[in-house]
Amino acid sequence: MPEKACRECRLLSTGSVCPRCKSASLSDDFSGLVIIFDPETSAIAKAMKVKEKGRYALRVR
Ligand SMILES: [Zn+2]
């Protein structure tokens, strides 16, 4: 099953709902991939308002 990006939190997952925010608003039209290992110290995580580690889409349409 192809990965989809959550439109709410941009987390990538393969299910039909986002495992993090439970949103069913998922898109397969996304670009970029950001892997956050340490949201505490990551400037990217801060810019994306990500508080948990994981794989995120940079842009979701
Ligand atoms: Zn989400």
N, CA, C, O and the ligand as a Tripos MOL2 file, in Angstrom:
@<TRIPOS>MOLECULE
protein
  245   243    62     0     0
PROTEIN
NO_CHARGES

@<TRIPOS>ATOM
      1 N           0.8500   -1.2020    0.0000 N.3       1 MET1
      2 CA          0.0000    0.0000    0.0000 C.3       1 MET1
      3 C           0.8840    1.2500    0.0000 C.2       1 MET1
      4 O           1.7960    1.3700    0.8180 O.2       1 MET1
      5 N           0.6090    2.1790   -0.9220 N.am      2 PRO2
      6 CA          1.4690    3.3700   -1.0050 C.3       2 PRO2
      7 C           1.2840    4.2770    0.2120 C.2       2 PRO2
      8 O           0.2120    4.3360    0.8140 O.2       2 PRO2
      9 N           2.3370    4.9610    0.5430 N.am      3 GLU3
     10 CA          2.2460    5.8820    1.6680 C.3       3 GLU3
     11 C           1.4470    7.1130    1.3000 C.2       3 GLU3
     12 O           1.4930    7.5970    0.1690 O.2       3 GLU3
     13 N           0.7120    7.6080    2.2820 N.am      4 LYS4
     14 CA         -0.0260    8.8520    2.1070 C.3       4 LYS4
     15 C           0.3640    9.8020    3.2160 C.2       4 LYS4
     16 O           0.8170    9.3920    4.2850 O.2       4 LYS4
     17 N           0.1780   11.0770    2.9410 N.am      5 ALA5
     18 CA          0.5290   12.1030    3.9190 C.3       5 ALA5
     19 C          -0.7390   12.6900    4.5310 C.2       5 ALA5
     20 O          -1.7130   12.9780    3.8350 O.2       5 ALA5
     21 N          -0.7010   12.8550    5.8340 N.am      6 CYS6
     22 CA         -1.8300   13.4590    6.5430 C.3       6 CYS6
     23 C          -1.8730   14.9600    6.2500 C.2       6 CYS6
     24 O          -0.8530   15.6450    6.3320 O.2       6 CYS6
     25 N          -3.0530   15.4610    5.9090 N.am      7 ARG7
     26 CA         -3.1670   16.8900    5.6200 C.3       7 ARG7
     27 C          -3.1210   17.7260    6.8990 C.2       7 ARG7
     28 O          -2.8580   18.9270    6.8490 O.2       7 ARG7
     29 N          -3.3710   17.1010    8.0220 N.am      8 GLU8
     30 CA         -3.3800   17.8430    9.2850 C.3       8 GLU8
     31 C          -1.9700   17.9690    9.8710 C.2       8 GLU8
     32 O          -1.5310   19.0660   10.2160 O.2       8 GLU8
     33 N          -1.2710   16.8430    9.9810 N.am      9 CYS9
     34 CA          0.0360   16.8880   10.6470 C.3       9 CYS9
     35 C           1.1830   16.4600    9.7290 C.2       9 CYS9
     36 O           2.3450   16.4980   10.1330 O.2       9 CYS9
     37 N           0.8650   16.0560    8.5010 N.am     10 ARG10
     38 CA          1.8580   15.7090    7.4830 C.3      10 ARG10
     39 C           2.6200   14.4250    7.7730 C.2      10 ARG10
     40 O           3.6150   14.1370    7.1090 O.2      10 ARG10
     41 N           2.1770   13.6620    8.7350 N.am     11 LEU11
     42 CA          2.8060   12.3680    9.0010 C.3      11 LEU11
     43 C           2.5140   11.4100    7.8470 C.2      11 LEU11
     44 O           1.4010   11.3730    7.3240 O.2      11 LEU11
     45 N           3.5270   10.6360    7.4590 N.am     12 LEU12
     46 CA          3.3370    9.6440    6.4070 C.3      12 LEU12
     47 C           2.8800    8.3290    7.0160 C.2      12 LEU12
     48 O           3.4150    7.8940    8.0360 O.2      12 LEU12
     49 N           1.8960    7.6970    6.3990 N.am     13 SER13
     50 CA          1.4300    6.3980    6.8840 C.3      13 SER13
     51 C           0.8060    5.6280    5.7290 C.2      13 SER13
     52 O           0.5750    6.1780    4.6530 O.2      13 SER13
     53 N           0.5410    4.3660    5.9640 N.am     14 THR14
     54 CA         -0.0300    3.5350    4.9040 C.3      14 THR14
     55 C          -1.4650    3.1300    5.2110 C.2      14 THR14
     56 O          -2.0810    2.4050    4.4290 O.2      14 THR14
     57 N          -2.0020    3.5810    6.3280 N.am     15 GLY15
     58 CA         -3.3790    3.2310    6.6750 C.3      15 GLY15
     59 C          -4.3820    4.1680    6.0380 C.2      15 GLY15
     60 O          -4.0280    5.0030    5.2050 O.2      15 GLY15
     61 N          -5.6460    4.0240    6.4360 N.am     16 SER16
     62 CA         -6.6960    4.8870    5.8900 C.3      16 SER16
     63 C          -6.9550    6.0810    6.7970 C.2      16 SER16
     64 O          -7.6300    7.0290    6.3980 O.2      16 SER16
     65 N          -6.4260    6.0420    8.0110 N.am     17 VAL17
     66 CA         -6.4850    7.2200    8.8820 C.3      17 VAL17
     67 C          -5.0960    7.4690    9.4480 C.2      17 VAL17
     68 O          -4.2820    6.5530    9.5620 O.2      17 VAL17
     69 N          -4.8430    8.7080    9.7970 N.am     18 CYS18
     70 CA         -3.5480    9.0610   10.3620 C.3      18 CYS18
     71 C          -3.3990    8.4190   11.7430 C.2      18 CYS18
     72 O          -4.2690    8.5870   12.5980 O.2      18 CYS18
     73 N          -2.3000    7.6800   11.9710 N.am     19 PRO19
     74 CA         -2.1190    7.0350   13.2730 C.3      19 PRO19
     75 C          -1.8640    8.0370   14.3980 C.2      19 PRO19
     76 O          -1.9770    7.6900   15.5730 O.2      19 PRO19
     77 N          -1.5260    9.2590   14.0490 N.am     20 ARG20
     78 CA         -1.2300   10.2390   15.0900 C.3      20 ARG20
     79 C          -2.4460   11.0820   15.4580 C.2      20 ARG20
     80 O          -2.8370   11.1340   16.6240 O.2      20 ARG20
     81 N          -3.0500   11.7470   14.4610 N.am     21 CYS21
     82 CA         -4.1400   12.6660   14.8050 C.3      21 CYS21
     83 C          -5.4980   12.0940   14.4150 C.2      21 CYS21
     84 O          -6.5190   12.7620   14.5770 O.2      21 CYS21
     85 N          -5.5200   10.8660   13.9040 N.am     22 LYS22
     86 CA         -6.7610   10.1660   13.5560 C.3      22 LYS22
     87 C          -7.5520   10.8450   12.4370 C.2      22 LYS22
     88 O          -8.7270   10.5440   12.2290 O.2      22 LYS22
     89 N          -6.9090   11.7490   11.7300 N.am     23 SER23
     90 CA         -7.5800   12.3930   10.6100 C.3      23 SER23
     91 C          -7.6840   11.4250    9.4290 C.2      23 SER23
     92 O          -6.7510   10.6750    9.1440 O.2      23 SER23
     93 N          -8.8160   11.4520    8.7600 N.am     24 ALA24
     94 CA         -8.9810   10.6290    7.5640 C.3      24 ALA24
     95 C          -8.6450   11.4310    6.3140 C.2      24 ALA24
     96 O          -8.8230   10.9490    5.1960 O.2      24 ALA24
     97 N          -8.1620   12.6470    6.5010 N.am     25 SER25
     98 CA         -7.8200   13.5080    5.3790 C.3      25 SER25
     99 C          -6.3800   13.2490    4.9640 C.2      25 SER25
    100 O          -5.4630   13.9780    5.3420 O.2      25 SER25
    101 N          -6.2020   12.1890    4.1730 N.am     26 LEU26
    102 CA         -4.8750   11.8140    3.7200 C.3      26 LEU26
    103 C          -4.7400   12.0820    2.2310 C.2      26 LEU26
    104 O          -5.7110   11.9820    1.4810 O.2      26 LEU26
    105 N          -3.5370   12.4220    1.8120 N.am     27 SER27
    106 CA         -3.3100   12.7470    0.4080 C.3      27 SER27
    107 C          -2.1370   11.9590   -0.1440 C.2      27 SER27
    108 O          -1.1060   11.8240    0.5150 O.2      27 SER27
    109 N          -2.2940   11.4410   -1.3470 N.am     28 ASP28
    110 CA         -1.1370   10.7950   -1.9790 C.3      28 ASP28
    111 C          -0.4030   11.7790   -2.8770 C.2      28 ASP28
    112 O           0.5530   11.4250   -3.5660 O.2      28 ASP28
    113 N          -0.8640   13.0070   -2.8540 N.am     29 ASP29
    114 CA         -0.2050   14.0540   -3.6350 C.3      29 ASP29
    115 C           0.6380   14.9170   -2.7010 C.2      29 ASP29
    116 O           0.2250   15.9980   -2.2810 O.2      29 ASP29
    117 N           1.8240   14.4120   -2.3910 N.am     30 PHE30
    118 CA          2.7180   15.1540   -1.5150 C.3      30 PHE30
    119 C           4.1150   15.1630   -2.1140 C.2      30 PHE30
    120 O           4.4360   14.3490   -2.9800 O.2      30 PHE30
    121 N           4.9300   16.0790   -1.6530 N.am     31 SER31
    122 CA          6.2990   16.1330   -2.1470 C.3      31 SER31
    123 C           7.2510   16.3520   -0.9850 C.2      31 SER31
    124 O           6.8970   16.9470    0.0330 O.2      31 SER31
    125 N           8.4550   15.8600   -1.1620 N.am     32 GLY32
    126 CA          9.4650   15.9960   -0.1350 C.3      32 GLY32
    127 C           9.2710   14.9970    0.9840 C.2      32 GLY32
    128 O           8.1500   14.5700    1.2620 O.2      32 GLY32
    129 N          10.3480   14.6320    1.6150 N.am     33 LEU33
    130 CA         10.2810   13.7000    2.7280 C.3      33 LEU33
    131 C          11.2690   14.1680    3.7900 C.2      33 LEU33
    132 O          12.4600   14.3410    3.5300 O.2      33 LEU33
    133 N          10.7450   14.3660    4.9780 N.am     34 VAL34
    134 CA         11.5950   14.7980    6.0850 C.3      34 VAL34
    135 C          11.5280   13.7410    7.1710 C.2      34 VAL34
    136 O          10.4430   13.3420    7.5940 O.2      34 VAL34
    137 N          12.6790   13.2930    7.6180 N.am     35 ILE35
    138 CA         12.7190   12.3390    8.7210 C.3      35 ILE35
    139 C          13.2010   13.0790    9.9650 C.2      35 ILE35
    140 O          14.3320   13.5620   10.0260 O.2      35 ILE35
    141 N          12.3220   13.1540   10.9430 N.am     36 ILE36
    142 CA         12.6560   13.8510   12.1830 C.3      36 ILE36
    143 C          13.1010   12.8160   13.2170 C.2      36 ILE36
    144 O          12.3280   11.9430   13.6080 O.2      36 ILE36
    145 N          14.3550   12.9270   13.6520 N.am     37 PHE37
    146 CA         14.8610   12.0060   14.6630 C.3      37 PHE37
    147 C          14.7460   12.6050   16.0600 C.2      37 PHE37
    148 O          14.4340   11.9150   17.0300 O.2      37 PHE37
    149 N          15.0060   13.9000   16.1360 N.am     38 ASP38
    150 CA         15.0470   14.5410   17.4400 C.3      38 ASP38
    151 C          14.3220   15.8860   17.3860 C.2      38 ASP38
    152 O          14.9430   16.9270   17.1700 O.2      38 ASP38
    153 N          12.9960   15.8530   17.5850 N.am     39 PRO39
    154 CA         12.2110   17.0760   17.4490 C.3      39 PRO39
    155 C          12.6080   18.1600   18.4480 C.2      39 PRO39
    156 O          12.3420   19.3400   18.2210 O.2      39 PRO39
    157 N          13.2440   17.7640   19.5550 N.am     40 GLU40
    158 CA         13.6430   18.7460   20.5640 C.3      40 GLU40
    159 C          14.6820   19.7180   20.0230 C.2      40 GLU40
    160 O          14.6560   20.9070   20.3410 O.2      40 GLU40
    161 N          15.6010   19.2050   19.1980 N.am     41 THR41
    162 CA         16.7080   20.0350   18.7600 C.3      41 THR41
    163 C          16.6590   20.3470   17.2700 C.2      41 THR41
    164 O          17.5040   21.0900   16.7700 O.2      41 THR41
    165 N          15.6780   19.7900   16.5490 N.am     42 SER42
    166 CA         15.6390   19.9810   15.1120 C.3      42 SER42
    167 C          14.9650   21.2890   14.7210 C.2      42 SER42
    168 O          13.8230   21.5470   15.1000 O.2      42 SER42
    169 N          15.6760   22.1030   13.9650 N.am     43 ALA43
    170 CA         15.1020   23.3560   13.4780 C.3      43 ALA43
    171 C          13.9800   23.0830   12.4810 C.2      43 ALA43
    172 O          13.0060   23.8310   12.3990 O.2      43 ALA43
    173 N          14.1340   22.0020   11.7280 N.am     44 ILE44
    174 CA         13.1010   21.6400   10.7610 C.3      44 ILE44
    175 C          11.8180   21.2550   11.5010 C.2      44 ILE44
    176 O          10.7210   21.6500   11.1060 O.2      44 ILE44
    177 N          11.9680   20.4870   12.5670 N.am     45 ALA45
    178 CA         10.8110   20.0810   13.3540 C.3      45 ALA45
    179 C          10.0980   21.3000   13.9230 C.2      45 ALA45
    180 O           8.8680   21.3530   13.9450 O.2      45 ALA45
    181 N          10.8640   22.2710   14.3790 N.am     46 LYS46
    182 CA         10.2640   23.4950   14.9270 C.3      46 LYS46
    183 C           9.5230   24.2550   13.8350 C.2      46 LYS46
    184 O           8.4060   24.7320   14.0380 O.2      46 LYS46
    185 N          10.1660   24.3590   12.6670 N.am     47 ALA47
    186 CA          9.5500   25.0830   11.5600 C.3      47 ALA47
    187 C           8.2640   24.3990   11.1030 C.2      47 ALA47
    188 O           7.3160   25.0540   10.6690 O.2      47 ALA47
    189 N           8.2490   23.0620   11.2100 N.am     48 MET48
    190 CA          7.0750   22.3110   10.7780 C.3      48 MET48
    191 C           6.0920   22.0870   11.9260 C.2      48 MET48
    192 O           5.0400   21.4750   11.7410 O.2      48 MET48
    193 N           6.4400   22.5820   13.0960 N.am     49 LYS49
    194 CA          5.6160   22.4010   14.2950 C.3      49 LYS49
    195 C           5.3970   20.9230   14.6030 C.2      49 LYS49
    196 O           4.3050   20.5130   14.9950 O.2      49 LYS49
    197 N           6.4450   20.1370   14.4210 N.am     50 VAL50
    198 CA          6.4040   18.7090   14.6930 C.3      50 VAL50
    199 C           6.9900   18.4630   16.0820 C.2      50 VAL50
    200 O           8.0700   18.9570   16.4070 O.2      50 VAL50
    201 N           6.2770   17.7060   16.8850 N.am     51 LYS51
    202 CA          6.7320   17.4660   18.2500 C.3      51 LYS51
    203 C           7.1380   16.0150   18.4850 C.2      51 LYS51
    204 O           7.6720   15.6820   19.5440 O.2      51 LYS51
    205 N           6.8890   15.1600   17.5110 N.am     52 GLU52
    206 CA          7.2550   13.7570   17.6720 C.3      52 GLU52
    207 C           8.0690   13.2990   16.4750 C.2      52 GLU52
    208 O           7.8730   13.7620   15.3510 O.2      52 GLU52
    209 N           8.9960   12.3670   16.7440 N.am     53 LYS53
    210 CA          9.8120   11.9000   15.6360 C.3      53 LYS53
    211 C           8.9890   11.0300   14.6840 C.2      53 LYS53
    212 O           7.9830   10.4290   15.0610 O.2      53 LYS53
    213 N           9.4500   10.9900   13.4560 N.am     54 GLY54
    214 CA          8.7240   10.2320   12.4530 C.3      54 GLY54
    215 C           9.0700   10.7360   11.0710 C.2      54 GLY54
    216 O           9.9680   11.5600   10.8960 O.2      54 GLY54
    217 N           8.3450   10.2300   10.0930 N.am     55 ARG55
    218 CA          8.5890   10.6250    8.7080 C.3      55 ARG55
    219 C           7.4390   11.5050    8.2410 C.2      55 ARG55
    220 O           6.2670   11.1560    8.3850 O.2      55 ARG55
    221 N           7.7950   12.6400    7.6860 N.am     56 TYR56
    222 CA          6.7910   13.6370    7.3280 C.3      56 TYR56
    223 C           6.9610   14.0950    5.8840 C.2      56 TYR56
    224 O           8.0650   14.1020    5.3390 O.2      56 TYR56
    225 N           5.8430   14.4750    5.2830 N.am     57 ALA57
    226 CA          5.8980   15.0880    3.9590 C.3      57 ALA57
    227 C           6.2230   16.5680    4.1290 C.2      57 ALA57
    228 O           5.7560   17.2190    5.0640 O.2      57 ALA57
    229 N           7.0200   17.0780    3.2220 N.am     58 LEU58
    230 CA          7.3750   18.4950    3.2760 C.3      58 LEU58
    231 C           6.1950   19.3460    2.8240 C.2      58 LEU58
    232 O           5.9200   20.4020    3.3950 O.2      58 LEU58
    233 N           5.5120   18.8800    1.8080 N.am     59 ARG59
    234 CA          4.3900   19.6340    1.2660 C.3      59 ARG59
    235 C           3.2680   18.6610    0.9160 C.2      59 ARG59
    236 O           3.4980   17.6390    0.2690 O.2      59 ARG59
    237 N           2.0670   18.9850    1.3460 N.am     60 VAL60
    238 CA          0.8920   18.1400    1.0620 C.3      60 VAL60
    239 C          -0.1330   18.9830    0.3240 C.2      60 VAL60
    240 O          -0.4370   20.1080    0.7200 O.2      60 VAL60
    241 N          -0.6590   18.4200   -0.7550 N.am     61 ARG61
    242 CA         -1.6840   19.1580   -1.4900 C.3      61 ARG61
    243 C          -3.0680   18.6160   -1.1710 C.2      61 ARG61
    244 O          -4.0630   19.1140   -1.6980 O.2      61 ARG61
    245 ZN         -2.1800   13.4460   11.1080 Zn       62 ZN62
@<TRIPOS>BOND
     1     1     2 1
     2     2     3 1
     3     3     4 2
     4     3     5 am
     5     5     6 1
     6     6     7 1
     7     7     8 2
     8     7     9 am
     9     9    10 1
    10    10    11 1
    11    11    12 2
    12    11    13 am
    13    13    14 1
    14    14    15 1
    15    15    16 2
    16    15    17 am
    17    17    18 1
    18    18    19 1
    19    19    20 2
    20    19    21 am
    21    21    22 1
    22    22    23 1
    23    23    24 2
    24    23    25 am
    25    25    26 1
    26    26    27 1
    27    27    28 2
    28    27    29 am
    29    29    30 1
    30    30    31 1
    31    31    32 2
    32    31    33 am
    33    33    34 1
    34    34    35 1
    35    35    36 2
    36    35    37 am
    37    37    38 1
    38    38    39 1
    39    39    40 2
    40    39    41 am
    41    41    42 1
    42    42    43 1
    43    43    44 2
    44    43    45 am
    45    45    46 1
    46    46    47 1
    47    47    48 2
    48    47    49 am
    49    49    50 1
    50    50    51 1
    51    51    52 2
    52    51    53 am
    53    53    54 1
    54    54    55 1
    55    55    56 2
    56    55    57 am
    57    57    58 1
    58    58    59 1
    59    59    60 2
    60    59    61 am
    61    61    62 1
    62    62    63 1
    63    63    64 2
    64    63    65 am
    65    65    66 1
    66    66    67 1
    67    67    68 2
    68    67    69 am
    69    69    70 1
    70    70    71 1
    71    71    72 2
    72    71    73 am
    73    73    74 1
    74    74    75 1
    75    75    76 2
    76    75    77 am
    77    77    78 1
    78    78    79 1
    79    79    80 2
    80    79    81 am
    81    81    82 1
    82    82    83 1
    83    83    84 2
    84    83    85 am
    85    85    86 1
    86    86    87 1
    87    87    88 2
    88    87    89 am
    89    89    90 1
    90    90    91 1
    91    91    92 2
    92    91    93 am
    93    93    94 1
    94    94    95 1
    95    95    96 2
    96    95    97 am
    97    97    98 1
    98    98    99 1
    99    99   100 2
   100    99   101 am
   101   101   102 1
   102   102   103 1
   103   103   104 2
   104   103   105 am
   105   105   106 1
   106   106   107 1
   107   107   108 2
   108   107   109 am
   109   109   110 1
   110   110   111 1
   111   111   112 2
   112   111   113 am
   113   113   114 1
   114   114   115 1
   115   115   116 2
   116   115   117 am
   117   117   118 1
   118   118   119 1
   119   119   120 2
   120   119   121 am
   121   121   122 1
   122   122   123 1
   123   123   124 2
   124   123   125 am
   125   125   126 1
   126   126   127 1
   127   127   128 2
   128   127   129 am
   129   129   130 1
   130   130   131 1
   131   131   132 2
   132   131   133 am
   133   133   134 1
   134   134   135 1
   135   135   136 2
   136   135   137 am
   137   137   138 1
   138   138   139 1
   139   139   140 2
   140   139   141 am
   141   141   142 1
   142   142   143 1
   143   143   144 2
   144   143   145 am
   145   145   146 1
   146   146   147 1
   147   147   148 2
   148   147   149 am
   149   149   150 1
   150   150   151 1
   151   151   152 2
   152   151   153 am
   153   153   154 1
   154   154   155 1
   155   155   156 2
   156   155   157 am
   157   157   158 1
   158   158   159 1
   159   159   160 2
   160   159   161 am
   161   161   162 1
   162   162   163 1
   163   163   164 2
   164   163   165 am
   165   165   166 1
   166   166   167 1
   167   167   168 2
   168   167   169 am
   169   169   170 1
   170   170   171 1
   171   171   172 2
   172   171   173 am
   173   173   174 1
   174   174   175 1
   175   175   176 2
   176   175   177 am
   177   177   178 1
   178   178   179 1
   179   179   180 2
   180   179   181 am
   181   181   182 1
   182   182   183 1
   183   183   184 2
   184   183   185 am
   185   185   186 1
   186   186   187 1
   187   187   188 2
   188   187   189 am
   189   189   190 1
   190   190   191 1
   191   191   192 2
   192   191   193 am
   193   193   194 1
   194   194   195 1
   195   195   196 2
   196   195   197 am
   197   197   198 1
   198   198   199 1
   199   199   200 2
   200   199   201 am
   201   201   202 1
   202   202   203 1
   203   203   204 2
   204   203   205 am
   205   205   206 1
   206   206   207 1
   207   207   208 2
   208   207   209 am
   209   209   210 1
   210   210   211 1
   211   211   212 2
   212   211   213 am
   213   213   214 1
   214   214   215 1
   215   215   216 2
   216   215   217 am
   217   217   218 1
   218   218   219 1
   219   219   220 2
   220   219   221 am
   221   221   222 1
   222   222   223 1
   223   223   224 2
   224   223   225 am
   225   225   226 1
   226   226   227 1
   227   227   228 2
   228   227   229 am
   229   229   230 1
   230   230   231 1
   231   231   232 2
   232   231   233 am
   233   233   234 1
   234   234   235 1
   235   235   236 2
   236   235   237 am
   237   237   238 1
   238   238   239 1
   239   239   240 2
   240   239   241 am
   241   241   242 1
   242   242   243 1
   243   243   244 2
@<TRIPOS>SUBSTRUCTURE
     1 MET1         2 RESIDUE 1 A MET
     2 PRO2         6 RESIDUE 1 A PRO
     3 GLU3        10 RESIDUE 1 A GLU
     4 LYS4        14 RESIDUE 1 A LYS
     5 ALA5        18 RESIDUE 1 A ALA
     6 CYS6        22 RESIDUE 1 A CYS
     7 ARG7        26 RESIDUE 1 A ARG
     8 GLU8        30 RESIDUE 1 A GLU
     9 CYS9        34 RESIDUE 1 A CYS
    10 ARG10       38 RESIDUE 1 A ARG
    11 LEU11       42 RESIDUE 1 A LEU
    12 LEU12       46 RESIDUE 1 A LEU
    13 SER13       50 RESIDUE 1 A SER
    14 THR14       54 RESIDUE 1 A THR
    15 GLY15       58 RESIDUE 1 A GLY
    16 SER16       62 RESIDUE 1 A SER
    17 VAL17       66 RESIDUE 1 A VAL
    18 CYS18       70 RESIDUE 1 A CYS
    19 PRO19       74 RESIDUE 1 A PRO
    20 ARG20       78 RESIDUE 1 A ARG
    21 CYS21       82 RESIDUE 1 A CYS
    22 LYS22       86 RESIDUE 1 A LYS
    23 SER23       90 RESIDUE 1 A SER
    24 ALA24       94 RESIDUE 1 A ALA
    25 SER25       98 RESIDUE 1 A SER
    26 LEU26      102 RESIDUE 1 A LEU
    27 SER27      106 RESIDUE 1 A SER
    28 ASP28      110 RESIDUE 1 A ASP
    29 ASP29      114 RESIDUE 1 A ASP
    30 PHE30      118 RESIDUE 1 A PHE
    31 SER31      122 RESIDUE 1 A SER
    32 GLY32      126 RESIDUE 1 A GLY
    33 LEU33      130 RESIDUE 1 A LEU
    34 VAL34      134 RESIDUE 1 A VAL
    35 ILE35      138 RESIDUE 1 A ILE
    36 ILE36      142 RESIDUE 1 A ILE
    37 PHE37      146 RESIDUE 1 A PHE
    38 ASP38      150 RESIDUE 1 A ASP
    39 PRO39      154 RESIDUE 1 A PRO
    40 GLU40      158 RESIDUE 1 A GLU
    41 THR41      162 RESIDUE 1 A THR
    42 SER42      166 RESIDUE 1 A SER
    43 ALA43      170 RESIDUE 1 A ALA
    44 ILE44      174 RESIDUE 1 A ILE
    45 ALA45      178 RESIDUE 1 A ALA
    46 LYS46      182 RESIDUE 1 A LYS
    47 ALA47      186 RESIDUE 1 A ALA
    48 MET48      190 RESIDUE 1 A MET
    49 LYS49      194 RESIDUE 1 A LYS
    50 VAL50      198 RESIDUE 1 A VAL
    51 LYS51      202 RESIDUE 1 A LYS
    52 GLU52      206 RESIDUE 1 A GLU
    53 LYS53      210 RESIDUE 1 A LYS
    54 GLY54      214 RESIDUE 1 A GLY
    55 ARG55      218 RESIDUE 1 A ARG
    56 TYR56      222 RESIDUE 1 A TYR
    57 ALA57      226 RESIDUE 1 A ALA
    58 LEU58      230 RESIDUE 1 A LEU
    59 ARG59      234 RESIDUE 1 A ARG
    60 VAL60      238 RESIDUE 1 A VAL
    61 ARG61      242 RESIDUE 1 A ARG
    62 ZN62       245 GROUP 0 **** ****
